[in-house]
Amino acid sequence: MSPSVNEKTMSDQAQKSAPSLAALRAEIDRIDEAMHALLIERSEIIENLIKVKGTQESGSAFRPAREVSMMRKLVERHRGILPLDTVESIWRVIIATFTHVQAPYSVHADLTVGEAAMRDSARFHFGFTVPFLPHMGAGPAIAAVAASKGDLALVPAVSVAGAGAWWQSLEAEKAPKIIARLPFVERPDHPASLPVFAVAHPAADAVMAEVEVHSVRVSGWGAAAARTLAPLAEVIAEPDGAFDGAALLISVPKGQTLAAITDALVKAGASVRSTALVGSHATRYTLAEARPVAASR
């Protein structure tokens, strides 16, 4: 059945009003040029920022408190067909690279959990401009950071067989501390999903203390104590046979206290030998499900 005159007229009008391929590509070129111009403008602001800071910079130039706020806002305002992973990665590279321009630093990575996963995490969060320095073990990575002014160490935030209680090296007052937990935004199928702690000499104005991380040494550690802590806090435990106990790394969430956790340990039959604050980080920002990609029209 042939289209009516009305239908044909409407079709012709739609074709005339639709932008041409050349016009769409011209729009893309305009946007690309605008984005590049904004990056140049951002770099000029960074140049002024460097002059303002002068030689007053101390500790790592990595600012987890500011960056986690930026990433959360990014997720909340994102829409459209561009995957969130891509947007997050672009912003991470921009932030990390400009931070490196302000104060050059390297990322030291503990590869005991697997080189591919750790390298993916480092490259996703810090890009390719920031030097990536591999180490076999958390100890050497943290030692390298301790000897530096502004370097970072990435250490698995999960239990790794044979890793030892690496967090005990963070107990001294002037030792590096845990300053972030990555990724900032957790979601299913994240391309850099390995949970890692970022360890560095913290700058006083950069600390995000929503979650406090403590090194706790206990005697009488066992299944009952482990079960007691499970609903209260995230815990990494390293058995200590000499004292029939364990070295614990306890992440105390916002609204919880270390005192309540140690009281629970004692009630479960353990005794607390020592505690030390070894860092802090932002509350885990978790998306229950991946953001859907809009269907093309």
Number of C-alpha atoms within 10 A of each C-alpha: 3 6 9 8 9 9 11 12 11 11 13 11 11 11 10 10 9 9 10 11 9 9 11 11 11 12 12 12 12 11 12 12 12 12 12 11 12 12 13 12 12 13 15 12 12 16 14 11 12 16 11 10 10 9 8 7 14 12 16 25 24 26 20 22 18 13 17 23 12 15 17 14 11 15 16 8 7 14 14 12 12 12 15 19 18 12 14 20 18 14 18 20 19 17 19 23 18 17 19 19 17 18 16 17 22 19 24 26 28 26 20 18 18 11 15 10 15 24 19 16 22 23 19 22 22 24 20 13 15 19 17 19 14 19 19 15 19 23 19 17 24 30 16 18 24 22 12 17 18 23 26 30 32 29 27 24 17 15 15 13 9 9 16 17 20 17 25 19 17 23 17 12 10 10 19 28 27 26 29 27 24 24 22 23 18 19 17 12 10 13 15 21 17 18 19 22 23 25 29 29 24 24 16 11 10 17 20 20 17 16 22 23 26 24 24 22 23 22 21 19 25 15 9 14 17 15 12 15 17 10 8 18 20 15 20 18 20 20 18 18 10 8 12 13 21 23 24 22 27 24 22 22 21 13 7 14 13 20 9 11 17 18 13 16 23 15 13 19 13 21 17 17 11 10 18 17 19 26 27 23 25 22 18 16 14 12 12 9 10 14 17 12 12 11 7 6 3
